[in-house]
Amino acid sequence: MKIEVLREDITTLDVDAIVNAANKTLRGGGGVDGAIHRAGGKEILEECKKIGGCETGEAVITTAGKMPAHHVIHTVGPVWNGGENNEDELLQNCYKNSLQVAVEHDLKTIAFPNISTGVYGFPKERAARVAVETVEQKFGYKPSIEKVFFICFDMENYDLYEGMIKE
């Protein structure tokens, strides 16, 4: 299985697709979402306006604009509300649906940020476990995808993902 953990800026990666931890409007925001919109430029926002929005757990694809990546897969992670509102399932859907979009567009390499762990407040360790288990499970059924990256901005997430990948 080709899964790798990197501590990088997701906007600088030369991959087929980077995943954006988007909001429902797809209009940009803070964190990863804002960084992707700033780095990619207005082309991303224009395509997002045409799409119109995205529900929690779903995924859509746009250009990557000025970034080295070829596409951005936008997915809306769940806001953490104590774990009693299907947050784990919704987060799983973010990864599953993003991988499905990648397969539908014949993409070979995909890079995920730490979805929902910023302002959406999902506990980092729990989110990492959901991410790794979901990707490992779905990745085996998606032979067209050659490599999945988990991109961690901070050392805490890097250590969590690296430890889970080695398990």
C-alpha positions, -999 to 999 in steps of 0.1 A, spaced: 0 0 0 14 34 -10 4 58 18 28 85 30 27 111 57 44 145 50 48 176 70 44 201 41 23 230 28 -4 212 8 -6 241 -17 30 234 -29 25 197 -39 28 185 -74 1 157 -73 -30 150 -94 -53 163 -66 -51 180 -33 -81 178 -10 -96 210 4 -112 209 38 -139 232 25 -170 249 39 -205 243 25 -204 274 3 -171 265 -13 -162 302 -12 -130 299 8 -124 305 44 -97 300 70 -71 273 75 -65 249 46 -95 263 27 -82 299 27 -47 288 19 -59 268 -12 -81 296 -25 -53 322 -20 -26 300 -37 -48 288 -65 -63 321 -74 -97 332 -88 -101 302 -111 -109 280 -82 -135 304 -68 -151 308 -102 -156 270 -106 -168 268 -70 -195 294 -77 -207 274 -107 -209 243 -85 -229 262 -59 -220 244 -27 -214 210 -12 -229 191 17 -210 177 47 -193 144 37 -197 150 -1 -169 159 -25 -166 179 -57 -137 187 -80 -122 219 -96 -91 231 -112 -61 238 -89 -56 272 -106 -20 284 -101 -9 256 -78 13 227 -89 -15 202 -83 -38 195 -112 -71 195 -93 -87 204 -60 -112 180 -45 -133 200 -21 -149 181 8 -169 195 37 -159 179 70 -182 177 100 -182 202 129 -174 183 161 -205 183 184 -193 158 210 -194 127 188 -231 120 191 -241 135 157 -226 110 132 -194 130 131 -172 98 125 -194 86 96 -195 121 80 -157 123 83 -154 88 67 -176 100 39 -152 129 32 -124 104 26 -145 78 7 -161 104 -16 -129 122 -23 -113 89 -33 -143 81 -55 -140 115 -72 -103 108 -78 -111 74 -94 -139 89 -116 -113 114 -129 -86 88 -133 -63 105 -108 -33 86 -96 -20 107 -66 -41 125 -40 -31 145 -9 -54 149 21 -51 175 48 -63 169 84 -100 174 77 -121 189 105 -93 192 130 -90 230 129 -118 253 136 -143 225 132 -129 210 164 -127 173 156 -103 157 181 -70 151 163 -63 116 173 -99 104 166 -98 122 132 -65 106 123 -78 72 131 -109 77 110 -88 90 81 -62 63 81 -86 34 86 -110 47 59 -82 53 34 -66 20 40 -100 2 36 -111 21 5 -76 24 -11 -75 -14 -15 -106 -12 -37 -93 17 -59 -64 2 -78 -62 32 -102 -49 54 -73 -12 48 -69 -4 70 -39 -22 87 -11 -5 114 10 -16 127 44 -3 162 47 2 175 82 8 212 89 18 206 125 41 181 143 13 168 165 -8 156 135 24 143 118 33 122 147 -3 109 150 -6 99 114 29 85 112 23 63 142 -10 50 128 4 42 94 32 21 110 6 1 131 
